[in-house]
Amino acid sequence: MSVFDVTVPMRPGMPLWPGDAPMQLEFVRTIGGGSATNNSHLAFSSHAGTHVDAPLHFIDGGAPVEAIPPEALVGPCLLVDVGDVPIITRADLERLDLAGHERILFRTRNSAWITERFDEDFVAFSADAARYLVDLGPMLIGIDAPSLDPYGTPGHPAHMAILGSGTIKCVIEWLALDGLEPGEYGLFCGPLRVVGAEGTPCRVFLVGPVHTL
């Protein structure tokens, strides 16, 4: 089996959600400048690159990042490809064998460009697809999109349904899934343990595939 890093690299100039602060990496001490060590200062949005959304992101009083159960972030997962669709609908999901899986990752045509730029036409979930996922009852959902909702969707129904469900403990957005075979993998997701935060960047590894579709 192989280990795949499906994390968008964090770097100055990385693609970001419009209006988010740029990612900054600044060395404040350097060996070349006479210090004993190289030390840097990092600054970035809590939703920069590959990141988790905790329920608090959209649900007032919802669980923050540190309350995400570790068992939601580590364990078997199913990676599926929804094909070349402009939006993921309930009908698209019903064609896939998703029942019984606790962690589900969705690959779309976004994967072709997701590490390089932000595109307002990214593929995301319709409201009926989000409600269908809630009914399935997984602990974690992930997607190769900057958001669960299509850009500019009023009311953010996918976020509201999924993060407000109580059963889906968190979501991973902005995954880099290009080139991976659909199938069953082991998932290891490590968000920063920032107390009180609604989201944080994370490092995500897939191990496998255990079984391909």
C-alpha positions as CSV (number, residue, x, y, z in Angstrom):
1,M,0.0,0.0,0.0
2,S,1.0,3.6,-0.6
3,V,0.7,6.8,1.5
4,F,-0.8,9.8,-0.4
5,D,-0.5,13.4,0.9
6,V,-3.8,15.0,-0.3
7,T,-3.0,18.4,1.3
8,V,-2.8,21.6,-0.8
9,P,0.7,23.0,0.0
10,M,0.6,26.1,2.1
11,R,2.8,28.9,0.7
12,P,2.8,32.6,0.0
13,G,0.7,33.1,-3.1
14,M,-1.4,30.0,-2.6
15,P,-5.0,30.1,-3.9
16,L,-7.4,31.5,-1.3
17,W,-11.1,32.3,-0.8
18,P,-11.7,35.8,-2.1
19,G,-11.1,38.3,0.7
20,D,-9.0,36.0,3.0
21,A,-5.7,37.3,4.3
22,P,-2.7,36.1,2.3
23,M,-0.6,33.4,3.7
24,Q,2.7,34.8,5.1
25,L,5.9,33.1,6.0
26,E,8.5,35.5,7.5
27,F,11.8,34.5,9.0
28,V,12.4,36.6,12.2
29,R,15.7,35.0,13.0
30,T,18.2,33.3,10.7
31,I,21.5,31.5,11.1
32,G,22.8,33.5,8.2
33,G,22.0,36.7,10.1
34,G,24.0,35.6,13.1
35,S,21.3,33.7,15.2
36,A,21.7,30.2,16.5
37,T,18.6,29.1,14.7
38,N,16.2,29.8,11.9
39,N,12.8,30.9,13.3
40,S,9.8,32.0,11.3
41,H,6.4,33.7,11.9
42,L,3.4,32.2,10.1
43,A,0.1,34.0,9.4
44,F,-2.9,32.5,7.5
45,S,-6.7,32.3,7.4
46,S,-8.3,29.5,9.4
47,H,-9.7,28.3,6.1
48,A,-6.5,28.5,4.0
49,G,-5.8,25.5,1.8
50,T,-6.9,22.1,3.0
51,H,-8.8,22.7,6.2
52,V,-11.5,21.4,8.5
53,D,-14.8,23.2,9.2
54,A,-16.1,22.5,12.7
55,P,-19.9,23.0,13.3
56,L,-19.1,26.4,14.9
57,H,-18.2,27.7,11.4
58,F,-22.0,28.1,10.6
59,I,-23.8,27.0,13.7
60,D,-23.9,29.6,16.6
61,G,-22.9,27.7,19.7
62,G,-21.7,24.7,17.6
63,A,-18.7,22.6,18.5
64,P,-15.3,24.2,17.9
65,V,-12.3,22.5,16.4
66,E,-10.9,21.0,19.6
67,A,-14.2,19.2,20.2
68,I,-14.1,17.2,16.9
69,P,-13.8,13.6,18.0
70,P,-10.5,12.0,17.0
71,E,-12.3,8.9,15.8
72,A,-14.0,11.1,13.1
73,L,-10.6,12.1,11.7
74,V,-8.8,8.8,11.6
75,G,-10.1,5.5,10.2
76,P,-11.4,3.8,7.0
77,C,-12.8,6.1,4.4
78,L,-14.4,5.8,0.9
79,L,-13.1,8.0,-1.9
80,V,-15.6,8.4,-4.8
81,D,-15.5,10.3,-8.1
82,V,-18.8,12.0,-9.0
83,G,-17.8,12.5,-12.6
84,D,-18.0,15.7,-14.7
85,V,-21.0,17.3,-13.1
86,P,-21.5,21.0,-12.5
87,I,-23.1,20.4,-9.1
88,I,-23.5,17.3,-7.0
89,T,-27.2,16.4,-6.6
90,R,-29.0,13.8,-4.6
91,A,-29.4,11.8,-7.8
92,D,-25.7,11.7,-8.3
93,L,-25.2,10.4,-4.8
94,E,-27.9,7.8,-5.1
95,R,-25.9,6.2,-7.9
96,L,-23.0,5.6,-5.6
97,D,-22.7,3.0,-2.9
98,L,-22.3,5.3,0.1
99,A,-24.3,3.6,2.8
100,G,-22.5,2.3,5.9
101,H,-19.3,4.4,5.4
102,E,-18.3,6.6,8.3
103,R,-15.9,8.9,6.3
104,I,-16.6,9.8,2.6
105,L,-14.4,11.9,0.3
106,F,-15.7,13.3,-3.0
107,R,-13.5,14.0,-6.0
108,T,-14.9,16.2,-8.8
109,R,-13.4,18.0,-11.8
110,N,-12.1,20.6,-9.3
111,S,-9.1,18.3,-8.6
112,A,-7.6,19.3,-12.0
113,W,-6.9,22.8,-10.7
114,I,-7.5,23.0,-7.0
115,T,-3.9,23.3,-5.9
116,E,-3.2,26.2,-8.3
117,R,-6.1,28.7,-8.3
118,F,-9.5,29.7,-7.0
119,D,-12.3,29.3,-9.5
120,E,-15.8,30.6,-8.8
121,D,-17.3,27.8,-10.9
122,F,-16.1,25.0,-8.5
123,V,-18.3,22.0,-8.1
124,A,-20.0,21.6,-4.7
125,F,-23.2,20.1,-3.1
126,S,-26.8,21.0,-3.8
127,A,-29.1,21.4,-0.8
128,D,-30.8,18.1,-1.6
129,A,-27.4,16.3,-1.8
130,A,-26.4,17.7,1.6
131,R,-29.6,16.5,3.2
132,Y,-29.1,13.1,1.7
133,L,-25.6,12.9,3.2
134,V,-27.0,13.8,6.6
135,D,-29.5,11.0,6.3
136,L,-26.7,8.5,5.5
137,G,-25.1,9.4,8.9
138,P,-21.3,9.5,8.3
139,M,-19.0,11.2,10.8
140,L,-16.9,13.1,8.2
141,I,-17.4,14.4,4.7
142,G,-14.5,15.7,2.5
143,I,-14.4,17.4,-0.9
144,D,-11.9,18.8,-3.4
145,A,-13.7,22.2,-3.3
146,P,-13.2,25.4,-1.4
147,S,-16.7,25.1,0.0
148,L,-19.5,22.7,0.5
149,D,-21.9,25.2,-1.2
150,P,-21.5,26.5,-4.7
151,Y,-20.0,30.0,-4.8
152,G,-22.5,32.7,-3.9
153,T,-25.3,30.3,-2.7
154,P,-27.7,32.3,-0.5
155,G,-28.1,30.8,3.0
156,H,-25.4,28.2,2.6
157,P,-27.8,25.3,2.7
158,A,-25.2,22.5,2.4
159,H,-23.1,23.9,5.3
160,M,-26.2,24.5,7.4
161,A,-27.5,20.9,6.8
162,I,-24.2,19.1,7.3
163,L,-22.6,21.1,10.1
164,G,-26.0,21.4,11.9
165,S,-26.7,17.7,11.7
166,G,-25.1,16.7,14.9
167,T,-24.0,13.4,13.3
168,I,-21.4,14.7,10.8
169,K,-18.7,16.0,13.2
170,C,-16.7,18.0,10.7
171,V,-15.9,18.5,7.0
172,I,-12.7,18.7,5.1
173,E,-12.5,21.2,2.2
174,W,-10.0,22.0,-0.5
175,L,-8.6,18.4,-0.7
176,A,-6.1,17.6,-3.4
177,L,-7.3,14.3,-4.9
178,D,-6.1,14.4,-8.5
179,G,-4.8,11.1,-9.7
180,L,-6.1,8.9,-6.9
181,E,-8.1,5.8,-7.7
182,P,-11.6,5.7,-6.2
183,G,-11.9,3.1,-3.5
184,E,-11.4,2.4,0.2
185,Y,-8.5,4.0,2.0
186,G,-7.3,4.7,5.5
187,L,-7.7,8.4,6.4
188,F,-5.5,10.4,8.7
189,C,-6.5,14.1,9.2
190,G,-4.7,16.3,11.6
191,P,-6.2,19.7,12.1
192,L,-4.4,22.2,14.4
193,R,-5.8,22.0,17.9
194,V,-6.8,25.6,18.2
195,V,-9.1,26.1,21.1
196,G,-12.3,27.9,20.2
197,A,-11.6,28.0,16.5
198,E,-14.3,27.3,13.9
199,G,-11.8,25.8,11.4
200,T,-8.1,25.3,10.9
201,P,-5.8,24.1,8.2
202,C,-5.0,20.4,8.4
203,R,-2.6,17.8,6.9
204,V,-4.4,14.8,5.3
205,F,-3.0,11.5,4.3
206,L,-4.7,8.5,2.6
207,V,-3.2,5.1,3.0
208,G,-4.1,2.5,0.4
209,P,-6.1,1.8,-1.6
210,V,-7.4,-1.1,0.5
211,H,-10.0,-1.8,-2.2
212,T,-10.6,0.0,-5.6
213,L,-14.0,0.6,-7.0
